Amino acid sequence: MTPSPAPSTAPDSDAPASAALLERATRVIPGGVNSPVRAFRAVGGTPRFIASAQGPWLTDVDGKRYVDLLCSWGPMILGHAHPDVLEAVRTAAAKGFSFGTPSENEVLLAEEIVARIEPLEQVRLVSSGTEATMSAVRLARGVTGRAVIVKFAGCYHGHVDALLAAAGSGLATLALPDSAGVPAEMTADTIVLPYNDVAALEAVFAARGGEIAAVITEAAAGNMGVVPPARGFTEALRRVSREHGALLISDEVMTGFRCSKAGWFGLEGPYAGGAPDIFTFGKVMGGGFPAAAFGASTEIMAHLAPVGPVYQAGTLSGNPVATAAGLATLRGCTDELYPRLETTAHTIADAARTALAAEGVAHTVQWAGSMFSVFFRDSPVTNYDEARDQDTAAYGRFFHSMLESGVHLPPSAFEAWFVSGSHDEEAVGVILDALPAAARAAAHSG
Ligand SMILES: *Cc1c(COP(=O)(O)O)cnc(C)c1O
């Protein structure tokens, strides 16, 4: 199947207030958005400006309600404005917004994270996933005294200069930056390999093992759609990196506390050859506020300032309101939550499969815990090249039909669908009712 370009426009007659805000926004904010993925460029049409959200529901500025399958790209695992989180935020905010000193909530959140993930002994709190991976890479380079980072095509680790390279899917291509403004020197020490390709990994380590500081991988890829590691892949990363004295960074910014209480590690680990050296977290652990973290053993973390020579800092790091939201959210991520998320996700995915099959639309559903995505192609996806080989125009039609029926999917075929603990029978019912028409729209272009 050849991917065709998505339509540049789509019917938005039911979103006049969003369209008006977008026009104003476009004057003062580039593209009208503060993160490019919000702009609907991949599916066409007008992004909905959301006025409020409660549980599984989004309400846009035109007053239309949508069942939310975006969940803020992952964080809202308990649903929007969950009463326990709201209470924690209110309580924290009433005591002041930021101190620039240590505070108790930071300790509580760090303890909660360390308690959940066995190999972790310490974490450093930051404000975004990007900061977490950027700092993890600096730490790995500081610990090893080496420069080269190995990453995988299709894995996103935030907009860190050195990691904004997914180019090239051939064997051990030297990475070219994906973004203007990233000088080639910034990615000169980045090697991009195909995801799930152990032979490519072994070849690059055989050639340059002594220069490699770290391998960074999404614990289970979610930023090219959901592409879990093939059986044995993570263990191969562990084995090969250790053989050559390189560190393994597991980026759990998306999967952390989402796939299980202990993230992807909790589902797939512990690994025979040992755990990853450094973990990164974000999204769920902030509960919708800017909080993220990276962590490792005490020995590795001792390289960080003020204990060690690797500098890392942040004015708002460990913010008392953000950490209160994160802590309340993680406390709500109980043993009972995860099976519920999986049941809800499977109900939705099964119905999507049925609807798409009935219309003869090529599709493949892939999973990482309750995270899933629907690829508009017939065969499984194991890497970025395969992920790109899908009918994105069909996804665009599917997306807009769902939106019209009151379901907000991620506005790109390359994203995970997220559910929350608040997705109840009513919300799921709206999704199930919307799917047949969306499948018909996907089947018929024009
Ligand atoms: C979202 C994400 C990031 C970046 O996090 P931000 O908070 O958006 O900076 C990094 N890694 C992965 C795997 C992510 O999904």
PDBQT file of the ligand as one rigid body, heavy atoms in Angstrom, charges set to zero:
ROOT
HETATM    1  C1  LIG A 501       6.511  12.421  25.253  1.00  0.00    +0.000 C 
HETATM    2  C2  LIG A 501       7.824  11.732  25.219  1.00  0.00    +0.000 A 
HETATM    3  C3  LIG A 501       9.025  12.404  25.476  1.00  0.00    +0.000 A 
HETATM    4  C4  LIG A 501       9.083  13.905  25.641  1.00  0.00    +0.000 C 
HETATM    5  O1  LIG A 501       8.383  14.344  26.751  1.00  0.00    +0.000 OA
HETATM    6  P1  LIG A 501       7.941  15.904  26.814  1.00  0.00    +0.000 P 
HETATM    7  O2  LIG A 501       7.363  16.039  28.196  1.00  0.00    +0.000 OA
HETATM    8  O3  LIG A 501       6.970  16.105  25.717  1.00  0.00    +0.000 OA
HETATM    9  O4  LIG A 501       9.176  16.702  26.644  1.00  0.00    +0.000 OA
HETATM   10  C5  LIG A 501      10.190  11.677  25.558  1.00  0.00    +0.000 A 
HETATM   11  N1  LIG A 501      10.188  10.348  25.360  1.00  0.00    +0.000 NA
HETATM   12  C6  LIG A 501       9.062   9.663  25.089  1.00  0.00    +0.000 A 
HETATM   13  C7  LIG A 501       9.117   8.185  24.915  1.00  0.00    +0.000 C 
HETATM   14  C8  LIG A 501       7.846  10.337  24.997  1.00  0.00    +0.000 A 
HETATM   15  O5  LIG A 501       6.738   9.654  24.681  1.00  0.00    +0.000 OA
ENDROOT
TORSDOF 0
